[in-house]
Amino acid sequence: MSNQVKYCTECGKEISSKAVVCLRFYLGRNKYGIISIIFFWTFIPFIISCLHGVKLLQMSDEDFNLLYC
Ligand SMILES: [Zn+2]
């Protein structure tokens, strides 16, 4: 069974030929995603996520695509 690759149509990253786009854990912020999982039992990630969510909602679609796509 061969595992052929192709390139993500969104970011150009190499992905499996069966995938449509690459999966990006926590919008590519892997360290923050892992820290959030480790400290999920505190309210710190919740508070930071709320602040980040507000920031994302205020961002234009163009700015979002430039940063995260
Ligand atoms: Zn991608």
N, CA, C, O and the ligand as a Tripos MOL2 file, in Angstrom:
@<TRIPOS>MOLECULE
protein
  277   275    70     0     0
PROTEIN
NO_CHARGES

@<TRIPOS>ATOM
      1 N           0.8630   -1.1880    0.0000 N.3       1 MET1
      2 CA          0.0000    0.0000    0.0000 C.3       1 MET1
      3 C           0.8970    1.2350    0.0000 C.2       1 MET1
      4 O           1.6920    1.4230    0.9210 O.2       1 MET1
      5 N           0.7780    2.0530   -0.9960 N.am      2 SER2
      6 CA          1.6210    3.2400   -1.0660 C.3       2 SER2
      7 C           0.9020    4.4350   -0.4370 C.2       2 SER2
      8 O          -0.3070    4.6080   -0.5920 O.2       2 SER2
      9 N           1.6580    5.2320    0.2590 N.am      3 ASN3
     10 CA          1.1070    6.4270    0.8900 C.3       3 ASN3
     11 C           1.5360    7.6380    0.0750 C.2       3 ASN3
     12 O           2.5550    8.2630    0.3680 O.2       3 ASN3
     13 N           0.7600    7.9640   -0.9410 N.am      4 GLN4
     14 CA          1.1250    9.0770   -1.8110 C.3       4 GLN4
     15 C           0.7720   10.3980   -1.1350 C.2       4 GLN4
     16 O          -0.1230   10.4670   -0.2920 O.2       4 GLN4
     17 N           1.4800   11.4180   -1.5190 N.am      5 VAL5
     18 CA          1.2420   12.7260   -0.9180 C.3       5 VAL5
     19 C           0.8350   13.7250   -1.9950 C.2       5 VAL5
     20 O           1.1250   13.5560   -3.1790 O.2       5 VAL5
     21 N           0.1600   14.7580   -1.5430 N.am      6 LYS6
     22 CA         -0.1430   15.9040   -2.3940 C.3       6 LYS6
     23 C           0.0480   17.1420   -1.5290 C.2       6 LYS6
     24 O           0.5080   17.0370   -0.3920 O.2       6 LYS6
     25 N          -0.2960   18.3000   -2.0480 N.am      7 TYR7
     26 CA         -0.0720   19.5270   -1.2960 C.3       7 TYR7
     27 C          -1.3920   20.1900   -0.9460 C.2       7 TYR7
     28 O          -2.3090   20.2560   -1.7650 O.2       7 TYR7
     29 N          -1.4700   20.6760    0.2720 N.am      8 CYS8
     30 CA         -2.6770   21.3420    0.7820 C.3       8 CYS8
     31 C          -3.0350   22.5250   -0.1200 C.2       8 CYS8
     32 O          -2.1720   23.3220   -0.4880 O.2       8 CYS8
     33 N          -4.3190   22.6270   -0.4720 N.am      9 THR9
     34 CA         -4.7500   23.7350   -1.3270 C.3       9 THR9
     35 C          -4.7800   25.0590   -0.5670 C.2       9 THR9
     36 O          -4.8080   26.1250   -1.1820 O.2       9 THR9
     37 N          -4.7740   25.0010    0.7600 N.am     10 GLU10
     38 CA         -4.8410   26.2290    1.5600 C.3      10 GLU10
     39 C          -3.4590   26.8000    1.8640 C.2      10 GLU10
     40 O          -3.2280   27.9980    1.6980 O.2      10 GLU10
     41 N          -2.5270   25.9300    2.3160 N.am     11 CYS11
     42 CA         -1.2380   26.4550    2.7730 C.3      11 CYS11
     43 C          -0.0370   25.8870    2.0080 C.2      11 CYS11
     44 O           1.0810   26.3760    2.1720 O.2      11 CYS11
     45 N          -0.2550   24.8600    1.1720 N.am     12 GLY12
     46 CA          0.8380   24.2990    0.3920 C.3      12 GLY12
     47 C           1.6530   23.2450    1.1000 C.2      12 GLY12
     48 O           2.6220   22.7350    0.5370 O.2      12 GLY12
     49 N           1.2820   22.9020    2.3340 N.am     13 LYS13
     50 CA          2.0030   21.9010    3.1050 C.3      13 LYS13
     51 C           1.7500   20.5130    2.5250 C.2      13 LYS13
     52 O           0.6600   20.2430    2.0220 O.2      13 LYS13
     53 N           2.7510   19.6280    2.5920 N.am     14 GLU14
     54 CA          2.6090   18.2740    2.0860 C.3      14 GLU14
     55 C           1.6390   17.4890    2.9700 C.2      14 GLU14
     56 O           1.7980   17.4570    4.1910 O.2      14 GLU14
     57 N           0.6270   16.8520    2.3520 N.am     15 ILE15
     58 CA         -0.3770   16.0970    3.1020 C.3      15 ILE15
     59 C          -0.6420   14.7750    2.4090 C.2      15 ILE15
     60 O          -0.1970   14.5610    1.2820 O.2      15 ILE15
     61 N          -1.3650   13.8850    3.0770 N.am     16 SER16
     62 CA         -1.7510   12.6000    2.4890 C.3      16 SER16
     63 C          -2.6440   12.8430    1.2730 C.2      16 SER16
     64 O          -3.4110   13.8040    1.2260 O.2      16 SER16
     65 N          -2.5240   11.9520    0.2980 N.am     17 SER17
     66 CA         -3.3210   12.1170   -0.9240 C.3      17 SER17
     67 C          -4.8150   11.9790   -0.6540 C.2      17 SER17
     68 O          -5.6320   12.4100   -1.4680 O.2      17 SER17
     69 N          -5.1810   11.3780    0.4870 N.am     18 LYS18
     70 CA         -6.5980   11.2010    0.8200 C.3      18 LYS18
     71 C          -7.1940   12.4230    1.5140 C.2      18 LYS18
     72 O          -8.4160   12.5580    1.5800 O.2      18 LYS18
     73 N          -6.3490   13.3130    2.0330 N.am     19 ALA19
     74 CA         -6.8420   14.4810    2.7640 C.3      19 ALA19
     75 C          -7.2210   15.5940    1.7900 C.2      19 ALA19
     76 O          -6.6390   15.7080    0.7110 O.2      19 ALA19
     77 N          -8.1870   16.4040    2.1730 N.am     20 VAL20
     78 CA         -8.5880   17.5500    1.3570 C.3      20 VAL20
     79 C          -7.6890   18.7410    1.6860 C.2      20 VAL20
     80 O          -7.1230   19.3690    0.7910 O.2      20 VAL20
     81 N          -7.5650   19.0430    2.9780 N.am     21 VAL21
     82 CA         -6.6410   20.0830    3.4390 C.3      21 VAL21
     83 C          -5.9090   19.5370    4.6530 C.2      21 VAL21
     84 O          -6.3250   18.5240    5.2160 O.2      21 VAL21
     85 N          -4.8290   20.1860    5.0660 N.am     22 CYS22
     86 CA         -4.1050   19.7120    6.2380 C.3      22 CYS22
     87 C          -4.8750   20.0750    7.4970 C.2      22 CYS22
     88 O          -5.6160   21.0570    7.5290 O.2      22 CYS22
     89 N          -4.6890   19.2710    8.5290 N.am     23 LEU23
     90 CA         -5.3000   19.5680    9.8100 C.3      23 LEU23
     91 C          -4.3250   20.4160   10.6080 C.2      23 LEU23
     92 O          -3.1470   20.0790   10.7240 O.2      23 LEU23
     93 N          -4.8170   21.5070   11.1520 N.am     24 ARG24
     94 CA         -3.9330   22.4040   11.9140 C.3      24 ARG24
     95 C          -4.4210   22.4580   13.3490 C.2      24 ARG24
     96 O          -5.4590   23.0450   13.6560 O.2      24 ARG24
     97 N          -3.6410   21.8260   14.2250 N.am     25 PHE25
     98 CA         -3.9840   21.8170   15.6430 C.3      25 PHE25
     99 C          -3.8860   23.2310   16.1880 C.2      25 PHE25
    100 O          -2.8360   23.8660   16.0960 O.2      25 PHE25
    101 N          -4.9630   23.7160   16.7470 N.am     26 TYR26
    102 CA         -5.0070   25.0200   17.3970 C.3      26 TYR26
    103 C          -4.4840   26.1210   16.4620 C.2      26 TYR26
    104 O          -3.6870   26.9620   16.8780 O.2      26 TYR26
    105 N          -4.9250   26.1110   15.2200 N.am     27 LEU27
    106 CA         -4.5290   27.1110   14.2160 C.3      27 LEU27
    107 C          -3.0180   27.1920   14.0730 C.2      27 LEU27
    108 O          -2.4760   28.2700   13.8260 O.2      27 LEU27
    109 N          -2.3290   26.0640   14.2260 N.am     28 GLY28
    110 CA         -0.8820   26.0380   14.0730 C.3      28 GLY28
    111 C          -0.1150   26.4870   15.3000 C.2      28 GLY28
    112 O           1.1160   26.5270   15.2890 O.2      28 GLY28
    113 N          -0.8380   26.8270   16.3640 N.am     29 ARG29
    114 CA         -0.1700   27.2490   17.6090 C.3      29 ARG29
    115 C          -0.0520   26.0210   18.5090 C.2      29 ARG29
    116 O          -0.7380   25.9150   19.5250 O.2      29 ARG29
    117 N           0.8260   25.0940   18.1230 N.am     30 ASN30
    118 CA          0.9100   23.8020   18.7960 C.3      30 ASN30
    119 C           1.2640   23.9250   20.2690 C.2      30 ASN30
    120 O           0.6420   23.2850   21.1160 O.2      30 ASN30
    121 N           2.2720   24.7540   20.5780 N.am     31 LYS31
    122 CA          2.6950   24.8950   21.9810 C.3      31 LYS31
    123 C           1.5380   25.3820   22.8420 C.2      31 LYS31
    124 O           1.3070   24.8530   23.9300 O.2      31 LYS31
    125 N           0.8070   26.3910   22.3600 N.am     32 TYR32
    126 CA         -0.2920   26.9170   23.1520 C.3      32 TYR32
    127 C          -1.3980   25.8750   23.2920 C.2      32 TYR32
    128 O          -2.0320   25.7860   24.3440 O.2      32 TYR32
    129 N          -1.6370   25.0890   22.2460 N.am     33 GLY33
    130 CA         -2.6450   24.0400   22.3140 C.3      33 GLY33
    131 C          -2.3060   23.0020   23.3620 C.2      33 GLY33
    132 O          -3.1690   22.5780   24.1310 O.2      33 GLY33
    133 N          -1.0360   22.5900   23.3930 N.am     34 ILE34
    134 CA         -0.5980   21.5850   24.3750 C.3      34 ILE34
    135 C          -0.6670   22.1580   25.7870 C.2      34 ILE34
    136 O          -1.1180   21.4810   26.7100 O.2      34 ILE34
    137 N          -0.2220   23.4050   25.9600 N.am     35 ILE35
    138 CA         -0.2990   24.0440   27.2820 C.3      35 ILE35
    139 C          -1.7440   24.1370   27.7460 C.2      35 ILE35
    140 O          -2.0390   23.9350   28.9240 O.2      35 ILE35
    141 N          -2.6510   24.4460   26.8110 N.am     36 SER36
    142 CA         -4.0670   24.5260   27.1630 C.3      36 SER36
    143 C          -4.5970   23.1830   27.6350 C.2      36 SER36
    144 O          -5.3880   23.1220   28.5770 O.2      36 SER36
    145 N          -4.1640   22.0990   26.9840 N.am     37 ILE37
    146 CA         -4.6260   20.7650   27.3900 C.3      37 ILE37
    147 C          -4.0880   20.4310   28.7830 C.2      37 ILE37
    148 O          -4.8170   19.9020   29.6220 O.2      37 ILE37
    149 N          -2.8010   20.7450   29.0290 N.am     38 ILE38
    150 CA         -2.1940   20.4280   30.3210 C.3      38 ILE38
    151 C          -2.8860   21.1960   31.4500 C.2      38 ILE38
    152 O          -3.1020   20.6570   32.5360 O.2      38 ILE38
    153 N          -3.2330   22.4680   31.1810 N.am     39 PHE39
    154 CA         -3.8110   23.3090   32.2380 C.3      39 PHE39
    155 C          -5.3200   23.4700   32.1010 C.2      39 PHE39
    156 O          -5.8910   24.4440   32.5910 O.2      39 PHE39
    157 N          -5.9790   22.4920   31.4200 N.am     40 PHE40
    158 CA         -7.4190   22.6400   31.1860 C.3      40 PHE40
    159 C          -8.2020   22.7010   32.4890 C.2      40 PHE40
    160 O          -9.2840   23.2860   32.5350 O.2      40 PHE40
    161 N          -7.6670   22.1050   33.5480 N.am     41 TRP41
    162 CA         -8.3770   22.0450   34.8160 C.3      41 TRP41
    163 C          -8.3490   23.3800   35.5670 C.2      41 TRP41
    164 O          -9.0690   23.5570   36.5500 O.2      41 TRP41
    165 N          -7.5280   24.3070   35.1070 N.am     42 THR42
    166 CA         -7.5630   25.6580   35.6710 C.3      42 THR42
    167 C          -8.4100   26.5210   34.7360 C.2      42 THR42
    168 O          -8.7940   26.0590   33.6620 O.2      42 THR42
    169 N          -8.6960   27.7120   35.1030 N.am     43 PHE43
    170 CA         -9.4660   28.5960   34.2310 C.3      43 PHE43
    171 C          -8.5600   29.4620   33.3630 C.2      43 PHE43
    172 O          -9.0470   30.2900   32.5930 O.2      43 PHE43
    173 N          -7.2470   29.2780   33.4800 N.am     44 ILE44
    174 CA         -6.3180   30.1330   32.7250 C.3      44 ILE44
    175 C          -6.5040   29.9850   31.2170 C.2      44 ILE44
    176 O          -6.6380   31.0040   30.5390 O.2      44 ILE44
    177 N          -6.5190   28.7570   30.6420 N.am     45 PRO45
    178 CA         -6.7380   28.6460   29.1840 C.3      45 PRO45
    179 C          -8.0980   29.1860   28.7580 C.2      45 PRO45
    180 O          -8.2320   29.7530   27.6730 O.2      45 PRO45
    181 N          -9.1220   29.0100   29.6240 N.am     46 PHE46
    182 CA        -10.4570   29.5150   29.3060 C.3      46 PHE46
    183 C         -10.4290   31.0390   29.1650 C.2      46 PHE46
    184 O         -10.9830   31.5900   28.2140 O.2      46 PHE46
    185 N          -9.7910   31.7040   30.1000 N.am     47 ILE47
    186 CA         -9.7210   33.1720   30.0700 C.3      47 ILE47
    187 C          -8.9330   33.6410   28.8540 C.2      47 ILE47
    188 O          -9.3520   34.5620   28.1520 O.2      47 ILE47
    189 N          -7.7780   32.9990   28.6040 N.am     48 ILE48
    190 CA         -6.9530   33.3850   27.4530 C.3      48 ILE48
    191 C          -7.7060   33.1080   26.1540 C.2      48 ILE48
    192 O          -7.6390   33.9070   25.2190 O.2      48 ILE48
    193 N          -8.4280   31.9740   26.0860 N.am     49 SER49
    194 CA         -9.1860   31.6440   24.8780 C.3      49 SER49
    195 C         -10.2910   32.6540   24.6130 C.2      49 SER49
    196 O         -10.5440   33.0130   23.4630 O.2      49 SER49
    197 N         -10.9530   33.1180   25.6780 N.am     50 CYS50
    198 CA        -11.9980   34.1330   25.5080 C.3      50 CYS50
    199 C         -11.3960   35.4120   24.9390 C.2      50 CYS50
    200 O         -11.9590   36.0090   24.0210 O.2      50 CYS50
    201 N         -10.2520   35.8360   25.4810 N.am     51 LEU51
    202 CA         -9.5990   37.0500   24.9850 C.3      51 LEU51
    203 C          -9.1690   36.8660   23.5340 C.2      51 LEU51
    204 O          -9.3390   37.7690   22.7150 O.2      51 LEU51
    205 N          -8.6050   35.6850   23.2090 N.am     52 HIS52
    206 CA         -8.1780   35.4210   21.8320 C.3      52 HIS52
    207 C          -9.3740   35.3460   20.9040 C.2      52 HIS52
    208 O          -9.2980   35.8050   19.7640 O.2      52 HIS52
    209 N         -10.4940   34.7700   21.3740 N.am     53 GLY53
    210 CA        -11.7020   34.7070   20.5600 C.3      53 GLY53
    211 C         -12.2190   36.0840   20.2050 C.2      53 GLY53
    212 O         -12.6230   36.3240   19.0670 O.2      53 GLY53
    213 N         -12.2110   36.9910   21.1690 N.am     54 VAL54
    214 CA        -12.6530   38.3660   20.9080 C.3      54 VAL54
    215 C         -11.7380   39.0000   19.8560 C.2      54 VAL54
    216 O         -12.2040   39.6870   18.9480 O.2      54 VAL54
    217 N         -10.4290   38.7590   19.9920 N.am     55 LYS55
    218 CA         -9.4700   39.3030   19.0260 C.3      55 LYS55
    219 C          -9.7530   38.7620   17.6180 C.2      55 LYS55
    220 O          -9.7110   39.5120   16.6430 O.2      55 LYS55
    221 N         -10.0440   37.4440   17.5170 N.am     56 LEU56
    222 CA        -10.3340   36.8460   16.2080 C.3      56 LEU56
    223 C         -11.6200   37.4040   15.6110 C.2      56 LEU56
    224 O         -11.7130   37.6090   14.4010 O.2      56 LEU56
    225 N         -12.6170   37.6500   16.4700 N.am     57 LEU57
    226 CA        -13.8940   38.1760   15.9650 C.3      57 LEU57
    227 C         -13.7380   39.6000   15.4440 C.2      57 LEU57
    228 O         -14.4480   40.0030   14.5240 O.2      57 LEU57
    229 N         -12.8210   40.3590   16.0210 N.am     58 GLN58
    230 CA        -12.6090   41.7420   15.5950 C.3      58 GLN58
    231 C         -11.7330   41.8280   14.3470 C.2      58 GLN58
    232 O         -11.6630   42.8730   13.7000 O.2      58 GLN58
    233 N         -11.0610   40.7160   14.0130 N.am     59 MET59
    234 CA        -10.1330   40.6880   12.8890 C.3      59 MET59
    235 C         -10.9080   40.5750   11.5740 C.2      59 MET59
    236 O         -11.9380   39.9020   11.5240 O.2      59 MET59
    237 N         -10.4350   41.2120   10.5270 N.am     60 SER60
    238 CA        -11.0830   41.0720    9.2260 C.3      60 SER60
    239 C         -10.7500   39.7080    8.6350 C.2      60 SER60
    240 O          -9.7720   39.0750    9.0310 O.2      60 SER60
    241 N         -11.5820   39.2510    7.6680 N.am     61 ASP61
    242 CA        -11.3350   37.9560    7.0310 C.3      61 ASP61
    243 C          -9.9730   37.9270    6.3570 C.2      61 ASP61
    244 O          -9.2880   36.9050    6.3800 O.2      61 ASP61
    245 N          -9.5770   39.0450    5.7590 N.am     62 GLU62
    246 CA         -8.2820   39.1040    5.0650 C.3      62 GLU62
    247 C          -7.1340   38.9240    6.0560 C.2      62 GLU62
    248 O          -6.1950   38.1730    5.7960 O.2      62 GLU62
    249 N          -7.2140   39.6220    7.2000 N.am     63 ASP63
    250 CA         -6.1660   39.4910    8.2170 C.3      63 ASP63
    251 C          -6.1100   38.0660    8.7610 C.2      63 ASP63
    252 O          -5.0290   37.5200    8.9820 O.2      63 ASP63
    253 N          -7.2980   37.4590    8.9780 N.am     64 PHE64
    254 CA         -7.3370   36.0830    9.4840 C.3      64 PHE64
    255 C          -6.6610   35.1310    8.4990 C.2      64 PHE64
    256 O          -5.8500   34.2920    8.8900 O.2      64 PHE64
    257 N          -7.0050   35.2710    7.2150 N.am     65 ASN65
    258 CA         -6.4170   34.3890    6.2020 C.3      65 ASN65
    259 C          -4.9070   34.5750    6.1070 C.2      65 ASN65
    260 O          -4.1710   33.6090    5.9060 O.2      65 ASN65
    261 N          -4.4460   35.8100    6.2510 N.am     66 LEU66
    262 CA         -3.0030   36.0520    6.1930 C.3      66 LEU66
    263 C          -2.2830   35.3730    7.3630 C.2      66 LEU66
    264 O          -1.1890   34.8330    7.1980 O.2      66 LEU66
    265 N          -2.9030   35.4060    8.5370 N.am     67 LEU67
    266 CA         -2.2510   34.8630    9.7260 C.3      67 LEU67
    267 C          -2.3660   33.3510    9.8380 C.2      67 LEU67
    268 O          -1.4090   32.6920   10.2430 O.2      67 LEU67
    269 N          -3.5250   32.7860    9.4870 N.am     68 TYR68
    270 CA         -3.7880   31.3900    9.8530 C.3      68 TYR68
    271 C          -4.0000   30.4540    8.6780 C.2      68 TYR68
    272 O          -4.1750   29.2570    8.9030 O.2      68 TYR68
    273 N          -3.9960   30.9190    7.4540 N.am     69 CYS69
    274 CA         -4.2200   30.0140    6.3150 C.3      69 CYS69
    275 C          -2.9590   29.8600    5.4870 C.2      69 CYS69
    276 O          -2.9590   29.1370    4.4900 O.2      69 CYS69
    277 ZN         -2.8410   23.5740    4.9130 Zn       70 ZN70
@<TRIPOS>BOND
     1     1     2 1
     2     2     3 1
     3     3     4 2
     4     3     5 am
     5     5     6 1
     6     6     7 1
     7     7     8 2
     8     7     9 am
     9     9    10 1
    10    10    11 1
    11    11    12 2
    12    11    13 am
    13    13    14 1
    14    14    15 1
    15    15    16 2
    16    15    17 am
    17    17    18 1
    18    18    19 1
    19    19    20 2
    20    19    21 am
    21    21    22 1
    22    22    23 1
    23    23    24 2
    24    23    25 am
    25    25    26 1
    26    26    27 1
    27    27    28 2
    28    27    29 am
    29    29    30 1
    30    30    31 1
    31    31    32 2
    32    31    33 am
    33    33    34 1
    34    34    35 1
    35    35    36 2
    36    35    37 am
    37    37    38 1
    38    38    39 1
    39    39    40 2
    40    39    41 am
    41    41    42 1
    42    42    43 1
    43    43    44 2
    44    43    45 am
    45    45    46 1
    46    46    47 1
    47    47    48 2
    48    47    49 am
    49    49    50 1
    50    50    51 1
    51    51    52 2
    52    51    53 am
    53    53    54 1
    54    54    55 1
    55    55    56 2
    56    55    57 am
    57    57    58 1
    58    58    59 1
    59    59    60 2
    60    59    61 am
    61    61    62 1
    62    62    63 1
    63    63    64 2
    64    63    65 am
    65    65    66 1
    66    66    67 1
    67    67    68 2
    68    67    69 am
    69    69    70 1
    70    70    71 1
    71    71    72 2
    72    71    73 am
    73    73    74 1
    74    74    75 1
    75    75    76 2
    76    75    77 am
    77    77    78 1
    78    78    79 1
    79    79    80 2
    80    79    81 am
    81    81    82 1
    82    82    83 1
    83    83    84 2
    84    83    85 am
    85    85    86 1
    86    86    87 1
    87    87    88 2
    88    87    89 am
    89    89    90 1
    90    90    91 1
    91    91    92 2
    92    91    93 am
    93    93    94 1
    94    94    95 1
    95    95    96 2
    96    95    97 am
    97    97    98 1
    98    98    99 1
    99    99   100 2
   100    99   101 am
   101   101   102 1
   102   102   103 1
   103   103   104 2
   104   103   105 am
   105   105   106 1
   106   106   107 1
   107   107   108 2
   108   107   109 am
   109   109   110 1
   110   110   111 1
   111   111   112 2
   112   111   113 am
   113   113   114 1
   114   114   115 1
   115   115   116 2
   116   115   117 am
   117   117   118 1
   118   118   119 1
   119   119   120 2
   120   119   121 am
   121   121   122 1
   122   122   123 1
   123   123   124 2
   124   123   125 am
   125   125   126 1
   126   126   127 1
   127   127   128 2
   128   127   129 am
   129   129   130 1
   130   130   131 1
   131   131   132 2
   132   131   133 am
   133   133   134 1
   134   134   135 1
   135   135   136 2
   136   135   137 am
   137   137   138 1
   138   138   139 1
   139   139   140 2
   140   139   141 am
   141   141   142 1
   142   142   143 1
   143   143   144 2
   144   143   145 am
   145   145   146 1
   146   146   147 1
   147   147   148 2
   148   147   149 am
   149   149   150 1
   150   150   151 1
   151   151   152 2
   152   151   153 am
   153   153   154 1
   154   154   155 1
   155   155   156 2
   156   155   157 am
   157   157   158 1
   158   158   159 1
   159   159   160 2
   160   159   161 am
   161   161   162 1
   162   162   163 1
   163   163   164 2
   164   163   165 am
   165   165   166 1
   166   166   167 1
   167   167   168 2
   168   167   169 am
   169   169   170 1
   170   170   171 1
   171   171   172 2
   172   171   173 am
   173   173   174 1
   174   174   175 1
   175   175   176 2
   176   175   177 am
   177   177   178 1
   178   178   179 1
   179   179   180 2
   180   179   181 am
   181   181   182 1
   182   182   183 1
   183   183   184 2
   184   183   185 am
   185   185   186 1
   186   186   187 1
   187   187   188 2
   188   187   189 am
   189   189   190 1
   190   190   191 1
   191   191   192 2
   192   191   193 am
   193   193   194 1
   194   194   195 1
   195   195   196 2
   196   195   197 am
   197   197   198 1
   198   198   199 1
   199   199   200 2
   200   199   201 am
   201   201   202 1
   202   202   203 1
   203   203   204 2
   204   203   205 am
   205   205   206 1
   206   206   207 1
   207   207   208 2
   208   207   209 am
   209   209   210 1
   210   210   211 1
   211   211   212 2
   212   211   213 am
   213   213   214 1
   214   214   215 1
   215   215   216 2
   216   215   217 am
   217   217   218 1
   218   218   219 1
   219   219   220 2
   220   219   221 am
   221   221   222 1
   222   222   223 1
   223   223   224 2
   224   223   225 am
   225   225   226 1
   226   226   227 1
   227   227   228 2
   228   227   229 am
   229   229   230 1
   230   230   231 1
   231   231   232 2
   232   231   233 am
   233   233   234 1
   234   234   235 1
   235   235   236 2
   236   235   237 am
   237   237   238 1
   238   238   239 1
   239   239   240 2
   240   239   241 am
   241   241   242 1
   242   242   243 1
   243   243   244 2
   244   243   245 am
   245   245   246 1
   246   246   247 1
   247   247   248 2
   248   247   249 am
   249   249   250 1
   250   250   251 1
   251   251   252 2
   252   251   253 am
   253   253   254 1
   254   254   255 1
   255   255   256 2
   256   255   257 am
   257   257   258 1
   258   258   259 1
   259   259   260 2
   260   259   261 am
   261   261   262 1
   262   262   263 1
   263   263   264 2
   264   263   265 am
   265   265   266 1
   266   266   267 1
   267   267   268 2
   268   267   269 am
   269   269   270 1
   270   270   271 1
   271   271   272 2
   272   271   273 am
   273   273   274 1
   274   274   275 1
   275   275   276 2
@<TRIPOS>SUBSTRUCTURE
     1 MET1         2 RESIDUE 1 A MET
     2 SER2         6 RESIDUE 1 A SER
     3 ASN3        10 RESIDUE 1 A ASN
     4 GLN4        14 RESIDUE 1 A GLN
     5 VAL5        18 RESIDUE 1 A VAL
     6 LYS6        22 RESIDUE 1 A LYS
     7 TYR7        26 RESIDUE 1 A TYR
     8 CYS8        30 RESIDUE 1 A CYS
     9 THR9        34 RESIDUE 1 A THR
    10 GLU10       38 RESIDUE 1 A GLU
    11 CYS11       42 RESIDUE 1 A CYS
    12 GLY12       46 RESIDUE 1 A GLY
    13 LYS13       50 RESIDUE 1 A LYS
    14 GLU14       54 RESIDUE 1 A GLU
    15 ILE15       58 RESIDUE 1 A ILE
    16 SER16       62 RESIDUE 1 A SER
    17 SER17       66 RESIDUE 1 A SER
    18 LYS18       70 RESIDUE 1 A LYS
    19 ALA19       74 RESIDUE 1 A ALA
    20 VAL20       78 RESIDUE 1 A VAL
    21 VAL21       82 RESIDUE 1 A VAL
    22 CYS22       86 RESIDUE 1 A CYS
    23 LEU23       90 RESIDUE 1 A LEU
    24 ARG24       94 RESIDUE 1 A ARG
    25 PHE25       98 RESIDUE 1 A PHE
    26 TYR26      102 RESIDUE 1 A TYR
    27 LEU27      106 RESIDUE 1 A LEU
    28 GLY28      110 RESIDUE 1 A GLY
    29 ARG29      114 RESIDUE 1 A ARG
    30 ASN30      118 RESIDUE 1 A ASN
    31 LYS31      122 RESIDUE 1 A LYS
    32 TYR32      126 RESIDUE 1 A TYR
    33 GLY33      130 RESIDUE 1 A GLY
    34 ILE34      134 RESIDUE 1 A ILE
    35 ILE35      138 RESIDUE 1 A ILE
    36 SER36      142 RESIDUE 1 A SER
    37 ILE37      146 RESIDUE 1 A ILE
    38 ILE38      150 RESIDUE 1 A ILE
    39 PHE39      154 RESIDUE 1 A PHE
    40 PHE40      158 RESIDUE 1 A PHE
    41 TRP41      162 RESIDUE 1 A TRP
    42 THR42      166 RESIDUE 1 A THR
    43 PHE43      170 RESIDUE 1 A PHE
    44 ILE44      174 RESIDUE 1 A ILE
    45 PRO45      178 RESIDUE 1 A PRO
    46 PHE46      182 RESIDUE 1 A PHE
    47 ILE47      186 RESIDUE 1 A ILE
    48 ILE48      190 RESIDUE 1 A ILE
    49 SER49      194 RESIDUE 1 A SER
    50 CYS50      198 RESIDUE 1 A CYS
    51 LEU51      202 RESIDUE 1 A LEU
    52 HIS52      206 RESIDUE 1 A HIS
    53 GLY53      210 RESIDUE 1 A GLY
    54 VAL54      214 RESIDUE 1 A VAL
    55 LYS55      218 RESIDUE 1 A LYS
    56 LEU56      222 RESIDUE 1 A LEU
    57 LEU57      226 RESIDUE 1 A LEU
    58 GLN58      230 RESIDUE 1 A GLN
    59 MET59      234 RESIDUE 1 A MET
    60 SER60      238 RESIDUE 1 A SER
    61 ASP61      242 RESIDUE 1 A ASP
    62 GLU62      246 RESIDUE 1 A GLU
    63 ASP63      250 RESIDUE 1 A ASP
    64 PHE64      254 RESIDUE 1 A PHE
    65 ASN65      258 RESIDUE 1 A ASN
    66 LEU66      262 RESIDUE 1 A LEU
    67 LEU67      266 RESIDUE 1 A LEU
    68 TYR68      270 RESIDUE 1 A TYR
    69 CYS69      274 RESIDUE 1 A CYS
    70 ZN70       277 GROUP 0 **** ****
